[in-house]
Amino acid sequence: MPERPRRPQRSATRPTDRGRRGDPARLAAYTLLRAVDDGAYANLELPHVLRRNRIDGRDAAFATELAFGTIRWQGLYDRFIALAANRPVERLDPGVRDTLRLGAHQLFGMRVPEHAAADQTVALARQVNGAGAAGLVNAVMRRLSERSREAWVATVVTETDPVTALAVRESHPEWLVRALRQALLGHGTSTAESVGDDLARLVEVDNEAPKVSLVARPGLATVDELVDGGAEPSALSRVGAVLPQGDPSSLPGVRDGRAAVQDEGSQLVALALAAASTSVSGSAAGRWLDLCAGPGGKAGLLAGLAAEAGADLVANEVSPHRADLVRQSLRAATAAARRVGRTVEVRTGDGRLIGEDEPAAYERVLVDAPCTGLGALRRRPEARWRRQPADLAELGPLQRDLLASALDATALGGVVGYATCSPHLSETTFVVRDTVKRRDDVEIVDARPLFTATDGLPIPELGEGPFVQLWPHVHGTDGMFFALLRKVVPGAPRDSRR
């Protein structure tokens, strides 16, 4: 039998007597949504919003869950709201639309009582949208509360194609879900028989709040120090830890730059590049380059690994602002390297020109290429709505140019690590294979043996090789891709170039 409409819990307070101001946590969430609508990145803007509104502790956790959850689920909620408002959401004022999305998430995605969700959403509307809009918000919230989430989903998911229905149900753009399906197959993670279940699990995990992963930068901090501060050792990264709860900035190591918040997948990429074998001699030996270093996370880990190996690091970033962020992130590592006779240098420059300006000058080069970020949708919830298929056409030439420049800057016997925080085939295997086909001085190295867990054992399910693809639903990391290329004598026969 179809589910009967449930009787909504009515607020005991008349609409005209309800609060005229939203509480600070909900106001902070609304402020963040409006900033994101104006182009801000949620994960970067959130600390500023919380600080300006003097929100911390449980209120900060509530505001974060409310804002990030709302952004993740807004595609599905917009379908609910359109029916409840009896108009397309595009016809709603953008501010009112965000208020209603926040209200919908309190009803359907959080443990907020219905009456509190309605009262607080109407109060927020009075404060930020005006008294007239509050009446509309009150009416829509009442209609939304008449059905359960399951009943609303059954109403709005009318598509028969399974991929389209999954996209609607899990609040992802359809093009993105189809691209993820192709990536699962293309990287050898799924078969034709398993891809449906694997895809469903992947997009479900995209909607889960990620754990807080920390890195203890070598020579500056230890995992034991992070554990003493309440973290747990990472099972994947020997320099990593996971913070089950609390504010990472409360840890002394994070505050002073000896440790940092960094996804375990990013840690594994830097560790793999540092562990790869090389045969470089001369002035290029012991010189490492992070070609696209901003905002400095991987460079911070590479700086410590380079110092351990007796090497120097150059961190290059094209954006002056992001280069400043790299300098700030590497301040402690720069001082530590100096104490052991090594150098860490931050430069501002176009990575596409380094190969020409400094040919064969480096032993190891990391290309953490600009990409769509489709592997980090848990941490960057707005990316799923902001990115478009056209972005791939714009990023592809840049990615190829950066990889080619990195190869030119690498000495004979040296290695280049190409990484993206995206599993999309157009940003990963296509870029690498297209670049290698155009050269006779490069071979692809199987990167999988370089990805070992904390216990030293191989990390499973990395793909068919020679590339590595990490997945949120398999490894619990961002969807990092990694390819390892070695500079060889031009024209030498190499099976791995096929």
SVG drawing of the C-alpha trace seen along z (x, -y; Angstrom):
<svg xmlns="http://www.w3.org/2000/svg" viewBox="-3 -42 81 51">
<polyline fill="none" stroke="black" stroke-width="0.4" points="0.0,0.0 1.2,-3.5 2.5,-5.4 -0.2,-7.6 0.7,-11.2 2.0,-11.7 0.5,-14.3 3.1,-17.0 4.1,-18.1 2.6,-21.6 4.5,-24.2 2.8,-25.5 3.8,-29.0 1.7,-31.0 3.7,-32.1 3.2,-35.8 4.7,-35.1 7.6,-33.1 11.2,-34.4 12.2,-37.1 15.9,-36.1 17.5,-32.8 19.9,-31.3 23.7,-32.0 24.5,-28.5 21.7,-28.6 22.6,-32.1 26.2,-31.0 25.1,-28.2 23.0,-30.5 25.9,-33.0 28.1,-30.2 25.6,-29.1 25.3,-32.6 29.1,-33.0 29.2,-29.7 26.6,-31.0 28.8,-33.9 31.8,-31.7 33.4,-30.9 34.7,-27.4 32.8,-26.0 35.8,-24.4 37.9,-27.5 35.1,-30.0 33.7,-28.0 36.5,-28.9 36.1,-32.6 32.3,-32.5 32.6,-30.7 35.2,-33.1 33.3,-36.2 30.2,-34.9 32.1,-33.7 30.8,-30.2 32.6,-27.2 32.1,-23.9 28.7,-22.2 27.3,-25.2 30.2,-25.1 29.6,-21.4 25.9,-22.0 26.5,-24.8 29.0,-22.7 26.8,-19.7 23.8,-21.9 25.6,-23.8 27.7,-21.0 24.7,-18.6 22.5,-21.2 25.0,-21.8 25.4,-18.0 21.7,-17.3 20.4,-20.5 19.7,-18.9 17.3,-16.4 15.8,-19.0 15.1,-21.4 12.8,-18.8 11.0,-18.6 10.8,-22.3 9.5,-22.8 6.5,-20.6 5.9,-22.0 6.1,-25.6 4.2,-24.8 6.8,-26.6 10.3,-25.9 13.0,-26.7 14.6,-28.9 11.7,-31.3 12.5,-31.6 14.7,-34.4 18.2,-32.8 18.3,-33.8 14.9,-32.3 15.9,-29.2 18.9,-28.7 16.7,-29.2 14.3,-26.6 17.2,-24.2 18.5,-24.6 15.0,-23.9 14.7,-20.8 18.0,-19.4 16.9,-19.9 13.7,-18.0 15.2,-15.2 18.9,-15.0 19.4,-15.9 17.9,-14.9 16.1,-18.2 12.4,-18.0 10.0,-19.1 8.6,-22.0 12.1,-23.3 13.1,-23.0 10.0,-25.0 10.2,-27.6 13.9,-28.3 13.7,-28.3 10.8,-30.8 12.7,-33.0 15.8,-32.9 13.7,-33.9 12.3,-36.9 15.9,-38.0 17.6,-37.5 14.8,-37.4 12.1,-39.7 8.6,-39.3 6.9,-38.6 9.3,-35.8 8.8,-34.3 5.1,-33.6 6.1,-31.6 8.8,-29.8 6.3,-28.9 3.9,-27.5 6.5,-25.4 8.0,-24.1 4.5,-22.9 4.0,-21.1 7.5,-19.5 6.8,-18.2 3.6,-16.4 5.7,-13.6 8.7,-11.6 11.9,-11.8 11.2,-8.3 7.8,-9.4 9.2,-12.6 11.9,-10.5 9.4,-8.1 7.4,-11.1 10.2,-12.9 12.3,-10.0 10.3,-9.1 13.1,-8.2 13.3,-4.6 17.0,-4.7 18.9,-3.4 21.8,-5.8 19.5,-8.8 17.4,-7.6 20.6,-7.1 21.7,-10.6 18.4,-12.1 18.2,-10.0 21.7,-10.7 21.7,-14.3 24.4,-14.3 24.3,-15.8 23.6,-13.0 26.7,-13.7 28.9,-13.3 27.4,-10.0 27.8,-8.7 31.5,-9.8 32.1,-8.1 30.6,-4.9 33.0,-5.1 35.9,-5.7 35.1,-2.7 35.1,-0.6 38.1,-2.3 40.4,-2.0 39.5,1.7 37.8,1.2 34.5,2.6 33.2,5.1 30.1,4.9 28.4,7.0 29.6,5.1 29.6,1.5 26.0,0.8 26.5,1.7 29.9,0.0 28.6,-3.2 25.7,-3.3 28.1,-2.9 30.5,-5.6 27.9,-8.3 26.4,-7.3 29.9,-7.9 30.1,-11.2 27.2,-12.3 28.9,-11.3 30.9,-13.7 34.6,-12.8 36.9,-12.0 39.5,-14.5 42.9,-13.1 46.1,-14.5 49.7,-14.3 52.8,-14.4 55.4,-16.1 58.6,-14.2 61.3,-15.8 58.8,-18.1 56.1,-16.0 55.4,-12.3 52.2,-10.2 52.7,-9.5 52.4,-13.2 49.1,-13.4 47.9,-10.3 48.7,-11.9 46.4,-14.8 43.5,-12.4 44.0,-11.1 44.3,-7.5 47.1,-6.2 46.2,-5.8 46.1,-2.3 47.0,-3.6 49.7,-6.2 52.8,-5.8 52.8,-9.5 49.1,-9.9 46.5,-9.9 42.7,-10.3 41.0,-12.7 37.6,-11.1 36.3,-14.3 37.3,-17.8 39.0,-20.8 42.3,-19.9 43.6,-23.4 43.5,-22.7 46.5,-20.4 49.8,-22.2 51.5,-20.5 48.7,-21.7 48.8,-25.2 52.5,-25.7 52.7,-23.9 54.5,-20.8 51.4,-18.8 48.5,-19.5 45.1,-18.4 45.6,-16.3 43.7,-13.5 45.5,-10.1 45.3,-9.7 47.4,-12.9 49.8,-11.6 50.2,-8.3 50.9,-10.2 53.8,-12.1 55.1,-9.0 55.1,-7.1 57.0,-9.7 59.6,-9.9 60.0,-6.1 60.4,-5.6 63.8,-4.5 66.0,-6.9 69.4,-6.9 70.2,-10.6 73.7,-11.9 75.2,-15.3 73.7,-18.6 70.1,-17.4 70.6,-14.7 68.9,-15.6 66.7,-18.3 62.9,-17.8 60.2,-20.0 56.5,-20.4 55.3,-22.0 51.9,-23.1 52.4,-23.5 49.4,-25.6 48.1,-25.7 51.0,-23.7 49.7,-20.4 51.7,-18.0 54.7,-20.3 54.7,-20.3 55.0,-16.6 57.5,-16.5 59.7,-19.0 60.1,-16.7 60.7,-13.7 63.2,-15.6 65.2,-16.6 65.2,-13.0 66.6,-12.0 69.2,-14.7 67.5,-16.6 66.3,-20.2 62.8,-21.1 61.5,-23.8 57.8,-24.5 56.4,-26.4 52.9,-28.0 51.6,-30.2 49.2,-32.3 51.0,-34.8 48.3,-34.5 48.5,-30.7 52.3,-31.0 52.0,-33.0 49.9,-30.2 52.6,-27.7 55.2,-29.9 53.1,-30.0 52.5,-26.3 56.2,-25.5 57.5,-28.0 58.4,-25.3 59.7,-22.9 61.9,-25.6 63.5,-26.3 64.0,-22.6 65.6,-22.0 68.0,-24.9 69.1,-23.3 70.2,-20.1 71.9,-22.0 69.1,-21.6 66.8,-24.2 63.1,-24.7 62.4,-27.4 59.0,-28.7 58.7,-30.3 55.9,-32.1 55.9,-31.1 54.1,-29.3 54.7,-25.6 54.4,-25.2 57.7,-27.1 59.9,-25.3 60.8,-22.5 62.1,-25.0 63.8,-27.3 65.4,-24.4 65.8,-21.4 66.9,-18.2 67.3,-20.0 65.4,-17.8 65.5,-14.2 61.9,-14.0 58.9,-16.1 55.3,-16.1 52.6,-17.4 49.5,-17.8 47.6,-19.0 44.6,-21.4 41.6,-19.3 37.8,-19.1 38.2,-17.7 35.6,-15.1 37.4,-12.7 36.9,-15.1 33.1,-15.7 32.8,-14.8 35.2,-17.7 34.2,-20.1 30.4,-19.6 29.8,-22.6 32.1,-21.1 29.3,-18.7 27.1,-21.7 29.8,-24.0 31.7,-21.8 30.5,-21.2 31.6,-18.8 33.1,-21.8 35.6,-22.2 37.3,-19.0 38.0,-20.5 39.6,-23.6 41.7,-21.6 42.9,-18.9 45.4,-21.0 46.7,-22.6 47.2,-19.2 49.1,-17.9 51.3,-21.0 52.2,-20.8 53.1,-17.1 55.2,-17.8 57.0,-20.6 57.6,-18.4 59.2,-15.7 61.4,-18.3 62.6,-19.4 63.4,-15.9 67.0,-14.5 67.8,-11.2 66.9,-8.4 64.6,-10.7 60.8,-10.3 57.7,-12.4 54.5,-11.7 51.3,-12.9 48.4,-13.2 44.8,-14.4 42.1,-14.5 39.7,-13.2 39.2,-9.7 37.7,-11.1 39.4,-9.3 39.9,-12.6 42.0,-13.9 43.9,-10.7 44.8,-7.9 44.0,-9.8 46.4,-12.7 49.2,-10.3 49.0,-8.1 48.6,-11.0 51.7,-12.6 53.8,-9.4 52.8,-8.7 54.3,-12.0 57.7,-11.3 60.4,-8.7 62.2,-9.5 59.6,-8.3 58.4,-5.0 55.4,-4.4 56.4,-2.6 54.0,-0.4 53.2,-2.6 51.2,-0.1 54.2,1.4 54.9,-2.1 51.5,-2.2 51.9,-0.3 49.9,-0.6 51.3,-1.5 52.0,2.2 54.1,2.4 51.6,4.5 50.4,3.6 47.2,1.5 44.6,3.6 42.3,2.7 44.4,0.0 43.3,0.9 44.7,2.9 48.0,0.9 50.4,-0.5 48.4,-3.5 46.9,-3.8 43.4,-4.9 42.2,-5.4 38.4,-5.6 36.4,-7.0 34.1,-3.9 37.0,-1.5 39.9,-3.1 38.2,-5.8 40.4,-8.5 39.8,-11.1 39.7,-9.7 43.3,-10.3 44.9,-9.2 48.7,-8.6 50.9,-7.8 54.7,-7.4 56.8,-8.2 60.6,-7.7 62.9,-9.7 65.0,-7.3 67.4,-7.4 65.5,-8.7 64.5,-6.0 65.2,-3.0 62.6,-0.1 60.2,0.0 57.2,2.3 55.6,0.2 55.1,-2.7 52.3,-0.8"/>
</svg>
